[in-house]
Amino acid sequence: MKPILIVYGTIEGHTRKVSNCIAKVLKEEGFRVEVIDSDKAESVEFDRYSAIVAGAPIHVSRFPKKFTELIARNAHSLASRPTAFFSVCLGILQKDEPETQQAERDFVSNFFAVTGWQPEKWTIFSGALMYSKYGWLKKRVMRMIARKAGQKTDIDHDYDFTDWSEVRKFAYDFGQTVQRSLP
Ligand SMILES: Cc1cc2nc3c(=O)[nH]c(=O)nc-3n(C[C@H](O)[C@H](O)[C@H](O)COP(=O)(O)O)c2cc1C
């Protein structure tokens, strides 16, 4: 069986961590898996894979440009095999702000419209506040946003809001979908 591709975009590295967690679960289920950063995936042939998971973070209301372009270029290959998408963001944490949560879902719908790819399965994971990776200004802007949102404001620490059991379940369920698609 051909391997499963996990292709991700990232700015601060948290989406790579999520991708590696998905890869670990799929490997435990007996699949061969390749994990590739979309910035290095120019020449990757999507047709070489039995199934594909793609994921990216939202930064300033959009997914990374290179990631979006890569997916759009490969929409045809994505349409002909089992696929899943995950978004990583912080807006989804605002459980008492339905508009913000809806906006995060709208970014995903817009991404599907722009790329022409509609995966069978998609979800949104809470990301991380990585103060240690931000420059001076970004650190302060993010602290201001976090304060408004009632989130962690101690810039001497990073904060991981991802529910890792949710990530593992997403990966396991996708593995089941791939199993069912096998001849
Ligand atoms: C400059 C900046 C802008 C961000 N903009 C958004 C946003 O518009 N909406 C959102 O929900 N999260 C936003 N986030 C949160 C990120 O999606 C979150 O930190 C995620 O874990 C980043 O993933 P990465 O480490 O793979 O880049 C932003 C984070 C940063 C640093």
The ligand as a MOL file (V3000), in Angstrom:
LIG
                    3D

  0  0  0     0  0            999 V3000
M  V30 BEGIN CTAB
M  V30 COUNTS 31 33 0 0 0
M  V30 BEGIN ATOM
M  V30 1 C 0.7800 36.9910 14.6520 0
M  V30 2 C -0.2710 35.9570 14.9660 0
M  V30 3 C -1.5380 36.0890 14.4070 0
M  V30 4 C -2.5430 35.1560 14.7020 0
M  V30 5 N -3.7750 35.3260 14.1490 0
M  V30 6 C -4.7670 34.4680 14.4870 0
M  V30 7 C -6.0940 34.6680 13.9740 0
M  V30 8 O -6.3520 35.5440 13.1590 0
M  V30 9 N -7.0690 33.8290 14.4020 0
M  V30 10 C -6.8080 32.8140 15.2990 0
M  V30 11 O -7.7400 32.1190 15.6870 0
M  V30 12 N -5.5520 32.5800 15.7670 0
M  V30 13 C -4.5390 33.3900 15.3930 0
M  V30 14 N -3.2750 33.1820 15.8790 0
M  V30 15 C -3.0040 32.0140 16.7190 0
M  V30 16 C -2.2930 30.8960 15.9370 0
M  V30 17 O -3.1670 30.2910 15.0150 0
M  V30 18 C -1.7610 29.8510 16.9360 0
M  V30 19 O -0.7770 30.4790 17.7330 0
M  V30 20 C -1.2020 28.5950 16.2800 0
M  V30 21 O -0.8850 27.6660 17.2920 0
M  V30 22 C 0.0220 28.8930 15.4250 0
M  V30 23 O 0.4480 27.7120 14.7870 0
M  V30 24 P 1.9390 27.5420 14.2140 0
M  V30 25 O 2.8680 27.4680 15.4230 0
M  V30 26 O 1.9070 26.2300 13.4750 0
M  V30 27 O 2.2440 28.6860 13.3380 0
M  V30 28 C -2.2530 34.0620 15.5690 0
M  V30 29 C -0.9680 33.9310 16.1200 0
M  V30 30 C 0.0240 34.8540 15.8180 0
M  V30 31 C 1.3870 34.7070 16.4270 0
M  V30 END ATOM
M  V30 BEGIN BOND
M  V30 1 1 1 2
M  V30 2 1 2 3
M  V30 3 2 2 30
M  V30 4 2 3 4
M  V30 5 1 4 5
M  V30 6 1 4 28
M  V30 7 2 5 6
M  V30 8 1 6 7
M  V30 9 1 6 13
M  V30 10 2 7 8
M  V30 11 1 7 9
M  V30 12 1 9 10
M  V30 13 2 10 11
M  V30 14 1 10 12
M  V30 15 2 12 13
M  V30 16 1 13 14
M  V30 17 1 14 15
M  V30 18 1 14 28
M  V30 19 1 15 16
M  V30 20 1 16 17
M  V30 21 1 16 18
M  V30 22 1 18 19
M  V30 23 1 18 20
M  V30 24 1 20 21
M  V30 25 1 20 22
M  V30 26 1 22 23
M  V30 27 1 23 24
M  V30 28 2 24 25
M  V30 29 1 24 26
M  V30 30 1 24 27
M  V30 31 2 28 29
M  V30 32 1 29 30
M  V30 33 1 30 31
M  V30 END BOND
M  V30 END CTAB
M  END
